[in-house]
Amino acid sequence: MKLKIKSANGLVRALSALRSKGKRIVFTNGCFDILHAGHIDYLSKARRLGDLLVVGLNSDSSVKKIKGKGRPINKEADRAKVLSSLYFVDYITSFNEATEENLIKKVKPDILVKGGDWKLEDIVGSSFVRSYGGKVKSVSFVKGYSTTSIIKRSACRC
């Protein structure tokens, strides 16, 4: 499992070798704070779009910037470990910025994927990926699943 978790530079080296063998690289990202069935569905659909799935994982500081105080619930290392246990996730790398744009520029995926709540033209990195012939895809979410709603429901039961 640990072999799946890479630094950005280590990931770029690994992908270079795989790309030379004609492998199509799919990239997505997220916080994946409390992994739930909606995440599993989304990630497995994303993986089916290519040969490898790379997940950009928001670091703890990045999650805090996006989601606010009290988040993340689970630490970055734990979130990466859980993601690495999924057979359809090939690599995980973390990023500290509020958006994944710099990481996308390093990875240069063949296919960039986000959830169905994003318009294709609003997906961070979409114009960059299209500039070299890559594709940008939207994968539908399973309704009723979100980490925020899970947290709210669990808070009500205390």
TIRO-2110 file (N, C-alpha, C; in Angstrom, 1 decimal):
// TIRO-2110
0.8, -1.2, 0.0, N, 1, A
0.0, 0.0, 0.0, CA, 1, A
0.9, 1.3, 0.0, C, 1, A
1.9, 1.3, 0.8, N, 2, A
2.8, 2.4, 0.9, CA, 2, A
3.4, 2.8, -0.5, C, 2, A
3.6, 1.8, -1.3, N, 3, A
4.2, 2.1, -2.7, CA, 3, A
3.2, 3.0, -3.5, C, 3, A
2.0, 3.0, -3.2, N, 4, A
1.0, 3.8, -3.9, CA, 4, A
1.1, 5.3, -3.5, C, 4, A
1.6, 5.6, -2.3, N, 5, A
1.7, 7.0, -1.8, CA, 5, A
3.0, 7.5, -2.2, C, 5, A
3.0, 8.6, -3.0, N, 6, A
4.2, 9.2, -3.6, CA, 6, A
4.3, 10.7, -3.4, C, 6, A
5.5, 11.2, -3.3, N, 7, A
5.7, 12.6, -3.4, CA, 7, A
5.3, 13.0, -4.8, C, 7, A
5.1, 14.3, -5.1, N, 8, A
4.8, 14.8, -6.4, CA, 8, A
5.9, 14.4, -7.4, C, 8, A
7.2, 14.6, -7.0, N, 9, A
8.3, 14.3, -7.9, CA, 9, A
8.4, 12.8, -8.1, C, 9, A
8.2, 12.0, -7.1, N, 10, A
8.2, 10.5, -7.2, CA, 10, A
7.1, 10.0, -8.1, C, 10, A
6.0, 10.7, -8.0, N, 11, A
4.8, 10.3, -8.9, CA, 11, A
5.1, 10.6, -10.3, C, 11, A
5.7, 11.8, -10.6, N, 12, A
6.1, 12.2, -12.0, CA, 12, A
7.0, 11.2, -12.6, C, 12, A
8.0, 10.7, -11.8, N, 13, A
8.9, 9.7, -12.3, CA, 13, A
8.2, 8.4, -12.6, C, 13, A
7.4, 7.9, -11.7, N, 14, A
6.6, 6.7, -11.9, CA, 14, A
5.7, 6.8, -13.1, C, 14, A
5.1, 7.9, -13.3, N, 15, A
4.1, 8.1, -14.4, CA, 15, A
4.9, 8.2, -15.7, C, 15, A
6.0, 8.7, -15.7, N, 16, A
6.8, 8.8, -17.0, CA, 16, A
7.1, 7.4, -17.5, C, 16, A
7.5, 6.5, -16.7, N, 17, A
7.8, 5.1, -17.1, CA, 17, A
6.5, 4.5, -17.6, C, 17, A
5.4, 4.7, -17.0, N, 18, A
4.1, 4.1, -17.4, CA, 18, A
3.6, 4.7, -18.7, C, 18, A
3.8, 6.0, -18.8, N, 19, A
3.3, 6.7, -20.0, CA, 19, A
4.1, 6.2, -21.2, C, 19, A
5.4, 5.9, -21.0, N, 20, A
6.2, 5.4, -22.2, CA, 20, A
5.7, 4.0, -22.6, C, 20, A
4.9, 3.3, -21.8, N, 21, A
4.3, 2.0, -22.2, CA, 21, A
2.9, 2.2, -22.7, C, 21, A
2.5, 3.5, -22.9, N, 22, A
1.2, 3.7, -23.5, CA, 22, A
0.0, 3.8, -22.5, C, 22, A
0.3, 3.8, -21.2, N, 23, A
-0.8, 3.8, -20.2, CA, 23, A
-1.5, 5.2, -20.2, C, 23, A
-2.8, 5.2, -20.1, N, 24, A
-3.6, 6.4, -20.0, CA, 24, A
-3.8, 6.7, -18.6, C, 24, A
-3.4, 7.9, -18.2, N, 25, A
-3.5, 8.3, -16.8, CA, 25, A
-4.7, 9.2, -16.5, C, 25, A
-5.5, 8.8, -15.5, N, 26, A
-6.6, 9.5, -15.1, CA, 26, A
-6.3, 10.2, -13.8, C, 26, A
-6.7, 11.5, -13.6, N, 27, A
-6.4, 12.2, -12.4, CA, 27, A
-7.7, 12.8, -11.8, C, 27, A
-7.8, 12.6, -10.5, N, 28, A
-8.9, 13.3, -9.8, CA, 28, A
-8.3, 13.7, -8.5, C, 28, A
-9.1, 14.5, -7.8, N, 29, A
-8.6, 15.0, -6.4, CA, 29, A
-9.7, 15.2, -5.5, C, 29, A
-9.4, 15.3, -4.2, N, 30, A
-10.4, 15.6, -3.2, CA, 30, A
-9.8, 15.5, -1.8, C, 30, A
-10.6, 15.8, -0.9, N, 31, A
-10.3, 15.7, 0.6, CA, 31, A
-10.4, 14.3, 1.1, C, 31, A
-11.4, 13.6, 0.7, N, 32, A
-11.7, 12.2, 1.1, CA, 32, A
-11.5, 12.0, 2.6, C, 32, A
-12.2, 12.9, 3.3, N, 33, A
-12.0, 13.0, 4.8, CA, 33, A
-12.6, 11.8, 5.5, C, 33, A
-13.8, 11.5, 5.2, N, 34, A
-14.5, 10.3, 5.7, CA, 34, A
-14.9, 9.6, 4.5, C, 34, A
-14.2, 8.5, 4.1, N, 35, A
-14.4, 7.8, 2.9, CA, 35, A
-15.8, 7.1, 3.0, C, 35, A
-16.7, 7.3, 2.0, N, 36, A
-18.0, 6.7, 2.1, CA, 36, A
-18.3, 6.1, 0.7, C, 36, A
-19.5, 5.5, 0.6, N, 37, A
-19.9, 4.8, -0.6, CA, 37, A
-19.9, 5.7, -1.8, C, 37, A
-20.3, 7.0, -1.6, N, 38, A
-20.2, 7.9, -2.8, CA, 38, A
-18.8, 8.1, -3.3, C, 38, A
-17.8, 8.1, -2.4, N, 39, A
-16.5, 8.2, -2.9, CA, 39, A
-16.0, 7.0, -3.7, C, 39, A
-16.4, 5.8, -3.1, N, 40, A
-16.1, 4.6, -3.8, CA, 40, A
-16.6, 4.5, -5.2, C, 40, A
-17.9, 4.8, -5.3, N, 41, A
-18.5, 4.8, -6.6, CA, 41, A
-17.8, 5.8, -7.6, C, 41, A
-17.6, 7.0, -7.1, N, 42, A
-16.9, 8.0, -7.9, CA, 42, A
-15.5, 7.6, -8.4, C, 42, A
-14.7, 7.1, -7.4, N, 43, A
-13.3, 6.7, -7.8, CA, 43, A
-13.3, 5.5, -8.7, C, 43, A
-14.2, 4.6, -8.5, N, 44, A
-14.2, 3.4, -9.4, CA, 44, A
-14.6, 3.8, -10.8, C, 44, A
-15.6, 4.7, -10.9, N, 45, A
-16.0, 5.2, -12.2, CA, 45, A
-14.8, 5.9, -12.9, C, 45, A
-14.1, 6.8, -12.1, N, 46, A
-13.0, 7.5, -12.7, CA, 46, A
-11.9, 6.6, -13.2, C, 46, A
-11.6, 5.5, -12.5, N, 47, A
-10.6, 4.6, -12.8, CA, 47, A
-10.9, 3.9, -14.2, C, 47, A
-12.2, 3.6, -14.4, N, 48, A
-12.6, 2.9, -15.6, CA, 48, A
-12.4, 3.8, -16.9, C, 48, A
-12.1, 5.0, -16.7, N, 49, A
-11.9, 5.9, -17.9, CA, 49, A
-10.4, 5.8, -18.5, C, 49, A
-9.6, 5.1, -17.8, N, 50, A
-8.2, 5.0, -18.2, CA, 50, A
-7.5, 3.7, -17.7, C, 50, A
-6.2, 3.7, -17.7, N, 51, A
-5.4, 2.6, -17.2, CA, 51, A
-4.9, 2.7, -15.8, C, 51, A
-4.8, 4.0, -15.3, N, 52, A
-4.3, 4.3, -14.0, CA, 52, A
-5.1, 5.4, -13.4, C, 52, A
-5.3, 5.3, -12.1, N, 53, A
-6.0, 6.4, -11.4, CA, 53, A
-5.0, 7.0, -10.4, C, 53, A
-4.8, 8.3, -10.6, N, 54, A
-4.0, 9.1, -9.6, CA, 54, A
-4.9, 10.0, -8.9, C, 54, A
-4.8, 9.9, -7.5, N, 55, A
-5.6, 10.8, -6.7, CA, 55, A
-4.8, 11.8, -6.0, C, 55, A
-5.1, 13.1, -6.3, N, 56, A
-4.5, 14.2, -5.6, CA, 56, A
-5.2, 14.4, -4.3, C, 56, A
-4.6, 14.3, -3.2, N, 57, A
-5.2, 14.4, -1.9, CA, 57, A
-4.9, 15.7, -1.3, C, 57, A
-5.9, 16.5, -0.9, N, 58, A
-5.7, 17.7, -0.2, CA, 58, A
-5.0, 17.5, 1.1, C, 58, A
-4.0, 18.2, 1.4, N, 59, A
-3.3, 18.1, 2.6, CA, 59, A
-4.2, 18.6, 3.8, C, 59, A
-3.8, 18.4, 5.0, N, 60, A
-4.5, 18.8, 6.1, CA, 60, A
-4.7, 20.3, 6.1, C, 60, A
-3.7, 21.1, 5.8, N, 61, A
-3.8, 22.5, 5.7, CA, 61, A
-4.7, 23.0, 4.6, C, 61, A
-4.6, 22.3, 3.5, N, 62, A
-5.5, 22.6, 2.3, CA, 62, A
-7.0, 22.3, 2.7, C, 62, A
-7.3, 21.2, 3.3, N, 63, A
-8.6, 20.9, 3.7, CA, 63, A
-9.2, 22.0, 4.7, C, 63, A
-8.3, 22.4, 5.6, N, 64, A
-8.7, 23.4, 6.6, CA, 64, A
-9.1, 24.7, 5.8, C, 64, A
-8.3, 25.1, 4.8, N, 65, A
-8.5, 26.3, 4.0, CA, 65, A
-9.9, 26.2, 3.3, C, 65, A
-10.2, 25.0, 2.8, N, 66, A
-11.4, 24.8, 2.0, CA, 66, A
-12.7, 24.6, 2.9, C, 66, A
-12.5, 23.8, 3.9, N, 67, A
-13.7, 23.3, 4.7, CA, 67, A
-13.8, 24.0, 6.0, C, 67, A
-12.8, 24.7, 6.5, N, 68, A
-12.9, 25.5, 7.7, CA, 68, A
-12.4, 24.7, 9.0, C, 68, A
-12.7, 25.4, 10.1, N, 69, A
-12.3, 24.9, 11.4, CA, 69, A
-12.9, 23.5, 11.7, C, 69, A
-12.1, 22.7, 12.3, N, 70, A
-12.6, 21.4, 12.7, CA, 70, A
-12.4, 20.3, 11.6, C, 70, A
-11.9, 20.7, 10.5, N, 71, A
-11.6, 19.8, 9.4, CA, 71, A
-10.1, 19.8, 9.0, C, 71, A
-9.6, 18.8, 8.6, N, 72, A
-10.2, 17.5, 8.4, CA, 72, A
-10.5, 16.7, 9.7, C, 72, A
-11.3, 15.7, 9.6, N, 73, A
-11.6, 14.8, 10.7, CA, 73, A
-10.5, 13.8, 10.8, C, 73, A
-10.0, 13.3, 9.7, N, 74, A
-9.0, 12.3, 9.6, CA, 74, A
-7.7, 13.0, 9.1, C, 74, A
-6.5, 12.6, 9.7, N, 75, A
-5.3, 13.2, 9.2, CA, 75, A
-4.9, 12.7, 7.8, C, 75, A
-4.1, 13.5, 7.2, N, 76, A
-3.7, 13.3, 5.8, CA, 76, A
-3.1, 11.9, 5.6, C, 76, A
-2.2, 11.5, 6.5, N, 77, A
-1.6, 10.2, 6.4, CA, 77, A
-2.6, 9.0, 6.4, C, 77, A
-3.6, 9.2, 7.3, N, 78, A
-4.6, 8.2, 7.5, CA, 78, A
-5.5, 8.2, 6.2, C, 78, A
-5.9, 9.4, 5.7, N, 79, A
-6.7, 9.4, 4.5, CA, 79, A
-6.0, 8.8, 3.3, C, 79, A
-4.7, 9.0, 3.2, N, 80, A
-3.9, 8.4, 2.1, CA, 80, A
-3.8, 6.9, 2.3, C, 80, A
-3.6, 6.4, 3.5, N, 81, A
-3.6, 5.0, 3.7, CA, 81, A
-4.9, 4.3, 3.3, C, 81, A
-6.0, 4.9, 3.7, N, 82, A
-7.3, 4.3, 3.4, CA, 82, A
-7.5, 4.3, 1.8, C, 82, A
-7.2, 5.4, 1.2, N, 83, A
-7.3, 5.4, -0.3, CA, 83, A
-6.4, 4.4, -0.9, C, 83, A
-5.2, 4.2, -0.4, N, 84, A
-4.2, 3.2, -1.0, CA, 84, A
-4.7, 1.8, -0.9, C, 84, A
-5.7, 1.6, 0.0, N, 85, A
-6.2, 0.2, 0.1, CA, 85, A
-7.2, -0.2, -1.0, C, 85, A
-7.6, 0.8, -1.7, N, 86, A
-8.6, 0.6, -2.8, CA, 86, A
-7.9, 0.1, -4.0, C, 86, A
-8.3, -1.1, -4.5, N, 87, A
-7.6, -1.7, -5.7, CA, 87, A
-7.6, -0.8, -6.9, C, 87, A
-8.6, 0.1, -7.1, N, 88, A
-8.7, 0.9, -8.3, CA, 88, A
-8.0, 2.2, -8.2, C, 88, A
-7.4, 2.5, -7.1, N, 89, A
-6.5, 3.7, -6.9, CA, 89, A
-5.1, 3.2, -7.1, C, 89, A
-4.4, 3.8, -8.1, N, 90, A
-3.0, 3.4, -8.3, CA, 90, A
-2.0, 4.2, -7.6, C, 90, A
-2.2, 5.5, -7.5, N, 91, A
-1.3, 6.4, -6.8, CA, 91, A
-2.0, 7.5, -6.1, C, 91, A
-1.4, 7.9, -5.0, N, 92, A
-1.9, 9.1, -4.2, CA, 92, A
-0.8, 10.0, -4.0, C, 92, A
-1.0, 11.3, -4.1, N, 93, A
0.0, 12.3, -3.8, CA, 93, A
-0.8, 13.5, -3.2, C, 93, A
-0.2, 14.1, -2.2, N, 94, A
-0.8, 15.2, -1.5, CA, 94, A
-0.4, 16.6, -2.1, C, 94, A
-1.2, 17.6, -1.9, N, 95, A
-0.9, 18.9, -2.3, CA, 95, A
-1.4, 19.9, -1.2, C, 95, A
-0.6, 21.0, -1.0, N, 96, A
-0.9, 21.9, 0.0, CA, 96, A
-1.8, 23.1, -0.4, C, 96, A
-1.8, 23.4, -1.7, N, 97, A
-2.5, 24.6, -2.2, CA, 97, A
-4.0, 24.4, -2.0, C, 97, A
-4.8, 25.5, -2.2, N, 98, A
-6.2, 25.4, -2.1, CA, 98, A
-6.8, 24.7, -3.3, C, 98, A
-6.1, 24.8, -4.5, N, 99, A
-6.6, 24.0, -5.7, CA, 99, A
-5.5, 23.1, -6.1, C, 99, A
-5.9, 22.2, -7.0, N, 100, A
-5.0, 21.2, -7.5, CA, 100, A
-4.3, 21.6, -8.8, C, 100, A
-4.4, 22.8, -9.2, N, 101, A
-3.8, 23.2, -10.5, CA, 101, A
-2.3, 22.9, -10.7, C, 101, A
-1.5, 23.3, -9.7, N, 102, A
-0.1, 23.0, -9.9, CA, 102, A
0.2, 21.5, -10.0, C, 102, A
-0.5, 20.7, -9.3, N, 103, A
-0.3, 19.3, -9.3, CA, 103, A
-0.7, 18.7, -10.7, C, 103, A
-1.8, 19.2, -11.2, N, 104, A
-2.3, 18.8, -12.6, CA, 104, A
-1.2, 19.1, -13.6, C, 104, A
-0.6, 20.3, -13.4, N, 105, A
0.5, 20.7, -14.4, CA, 105, A
1.7, 19.7, -14.3, C, 105, A
2.0, 19.2, -13.1, N, 106, A
3.1, 18.2, -13.0, CA, 106, A
2.7, 16.8, -13.5, C, 106, A
1.5, 16.4, -13.2, N, 107, A
1.0, 15.1, -13.6, CA, 107, A
0.7, 15.0, -15.1, C, 107, A
0.2, 16.0, -15.7, N, 108, A
-0.2, 16.0, -17.1, CA, 108, A
-1.1, 14.8, -17.4, C, 108, A
-2.2, 14.7, -16.8, N, 109, A
-3.1, 13.5, -17.0, CA, 109, A
-3.7, 13.5, -18.4, C, 109, A
-3.9, 12.3, -18.9, N, 110, A
-4.6, 12.1, -20.2, CA, 110, A
-6.1, 12.5, -20.0, C, 110, A
-6.6, 12.2, -18.8, N, 111, A
-8.0, 12.4, -18.5, CA, 111, A
-8.1, 13.0, -17.1, C, 111, A
-8.7, 14.2, -17.0, N, 112, A
-9.0, 14.9, -15.8, CA, 112, A
-10.4, 14.7, -15.4, C, 112, A
-10.7, 14.2, -14.2, N, 113, A
-12.1, 13.9, -13.8, CA, 113, A
-12.5, 14.7, -12.5, C, 113, A
-13.7, 15.1, -12.5, N, 114, A
-14.3, 15.7, -11.3, CA, 114, A
-15.7, 15.2, -11.2, C, 114, A
-16.3, 15.5, -10.1, N, 115, A
-17.7, 15.1, -9.8, CA, 115, A
-18.7, 15.8, -10.7, C, 115, A
-19.9, 15.3, -10.8, N, 116, A
-20.9, 15.8, -11.6, CA, 116, A
-21.5, 17.2, -11.2, C, 116, A
-21.1, 17.6, -10.1, N, 117, A
-21.5, 19.0, -9.6, CA, 117, A
-20.7, 20.1, -10.2, C, 117, A
-19.7, 19.7, -11.0, N, 118, A
-18.8, 20.7, -11.7, CA, 118, A
-19.1, 20.8, -13.1, C, 118, A
-19.3, 22.0, -13.7, N, 119, A
-19.4, 22.2, -15.1, CA, 119, A
-18.0, 22.0, -15.7, C, 119, A
-17.9, 21.4, -16.8, N, 120, A
-16.6, 21.0, -17.4, CA, 120, A
-15.7, 22.3, -17.6, C, 120, A
-16.3, 23.4, -18.0, N, 121, A
-15.4, 24.6, -18.1, CA, 121, A
-14.9, 25.2, -16.8, C, 121, A
-15.6, 24.8, -15.7, N, 122, A
-15.2, 25.3, -14.4, CA, 122, A
-14.2, 24.4, -13.7, C, 122, A
-13.9, 23.3, -14.2, N, 123, A
-13.0, 22.3, -13.5, CA, 123, A
-11.6, 22.9, -13.6, C, 123, A
-11.0, 23.0, -12.4, N, 124, A
-9.6, 23.5, -12.3, CA, 124, A
-8.7, 22.7, -13.1, C, 124, A
-7.9, 23.3, -14.0, N, 125, A
-6.9, 22.6, -14.8, CA, 125, A
-7.5, 22.2, -16.2, C, 125, A
-8.8, 22.4, -16.4, N, 126, A
-9.4, 21.9, -17.6, CA, 126, A
-8.8, 22.5, -18.9, C, 126, A
-8.5, 23.8, -18.9, N, 127, A
-7.9, 24.4, -20.1, CA, 127, A
-6.5, 23.9, -20.3, C, 127, A
-5.8, 23.7, -19.3, N, 128, A
-4.4, 23.1, -19.4, CA, 128, A
-4.4, 21.7, -20.0, C, 128, A
-5.3, 20.9, -19.5, N, 129, A
-5.3, 19.5, -19.9, CA, 129, A
-5.8, 19.4, -21.4, C, 129, A
-6.7, 20.3, -21.8, N, 130, A
-7.2, 20.3, -23.2, CA, 130, A
-6.1, 20.9, -24.1, C, 130, A
-5.2, 21.7, -23.6, N, 131, A
-4.2, 22.4, -24.4, CA, 131, A
-3.2, 21.3, -25.0, C, 131, A
-3.1, 20.2, -24.4, N, 132, A
-2.2, 19.2, -25.0, CA, 132, A
-3.0, 17.9, -25.5, C, 132, A
-4.3, 18.1, -25.7, N, 133, A
-5.1, 17.0, -26.2, CA, 133, A
-5.7, 16.1, -25.2, C, 133, A
-5.6, 16.4, -23.9, N, 134, A
-6.2, 15.6, -22.9, CA, 134, A
-7.7, 15.8, -22.8, C, 134, A
-8.4, 15.0, -22.1, N, 135, A
-9.8, 15.1, -22.0, CA, 135, A
-10.2, 15.4, -20.6, C, 135, A
-11.4, 16.1, -20.5, N, 136, A
-11.9, 16.5, -19.2, CA, 136, A
-13.3, 15.8, -19.1, C, 136, A
-13.5, 15.1, -18.0, N, 137, A
-14.8, 14.4, -17.8, CA, 137, A
-15.4, 14.7, -16.5, C, 137, A
-16.7, 14.5, -16.5, N, 138, A
-17.5, 14.7, -15.3, CA, 138, A
-18.1, 13.3, -14.9, C, 138, A
-18.0, 12.9, -13.7, N, 139, A
-18.6, 11.6, -13.3, CA, 139, A
-19.7, 11.9, -12.3, C, 139, A
-20.8, 11.3, -12.5, N, 140, A
-22.0, 11.6, -11.6, CA, 140, A
-21.8, 11.1, -10.2, C, 140, A
-22.3, 11.8, -9.3, N, 141, A
-22.3, 11.4, -7.9, CA, 141, A
-23.4, 10.6, -7.5, C, 141, A
-23.3, 9.8, -6.5, N, 142, A
-24.4, 9.1, -5.9, CA, 142, A
-25.1, 10.0, -4.9, C, 142, A
-26.3, 10.3, -5.1, N, 143, A
-27.0, 11.3, -4.3, CA, 143, A
-27.1, 10.8, -2.9, C, 143, A
-27.1, 11.8, -2.0, N, 144, A
-27.3, 11.5, -0.5, CA, 144, A
-26.0, 11.2, 0.2, C, 144, A
-24.8, 11.3, -0.4, N, 145, A
-23.6, 11.0, 0.2, CA, 145, A
-22.7, 12.2, 0.2, C, 145, A
-22.3, 12.7, 1.4, N, 146, A
-21.3, 13.7, 1.5, CA, 146, A
-20.7, 13.7, 2.9, C, 146, A
-19.4, 14.0, 3.0, N, 147, A
-18.7, 13.9, 4.3, CA, 147, A
-19.4, 15.0, 5.2, C, 147, A
-19.7, 16.1, 4.7, N, 148, A
-20.3, 17.2, 5.5, CA, 148, A
-21.6, 16.7, 6.1, C, 148, A
-22.5, 16.0, 5.2, N, 149, A
-23.7, 15.6, 5.8, CA, 149, A
-23.5, 14.4, 6.8, C, 149, A
-22.5, 13.6, 6.6, N, 150, A
-22.2, 12.6, 7.6, CA, 150, A
-21.8, 13.2, 8.9, C, 150, A
-21.0, 14.2, 8.9, N, 151, A
-20.6, 14.9, 10.1, CA, 151, A
-21.8, 15.6, 10.8, C, 151, A
-22.7, 16.2, 10.0, N, 152, A
-23.9, 16.9, 10.6, CA, 152, A
-24.8, 15.8, 11.3, C, 152, A
-25.0, 14.7, 10.6, N, 153, A
-25.8, 13.7, 11.1, CA, 153, A
-25.3, 13.1, 12.4, C, 153, A
-24.0, 12.9, 12.4, N, 154, A
-23.3, 12.3, 13.6, CA, 154, A
-23.3, 13.3, 14.8, C, 154, A
-23.2, 14.6, 14.5, N, 155, A
-23.3, 15.6, 15.6, CA, 155, A
-24.6, 15.7, 16.2, C, 155, A
-25.7, 15.4, 15.5, N, 156, A
-27.0, 15.4, 16.0, CA, 156, A
-27.3, 14.3, 17.0, C, 156, A
-26.5, 13.2, 16.9, N, 157, A
-26.7, 12.0, 17.7, CA, 157, A
-25.9, 12.0, 19.0, C, 157, A
-25.1, 13.0, 19.2, N, 158, A
-24.3, 13.0, 20.5, CA, 158, A
-25.1, 13.4, 21.7, C, 158, A
END
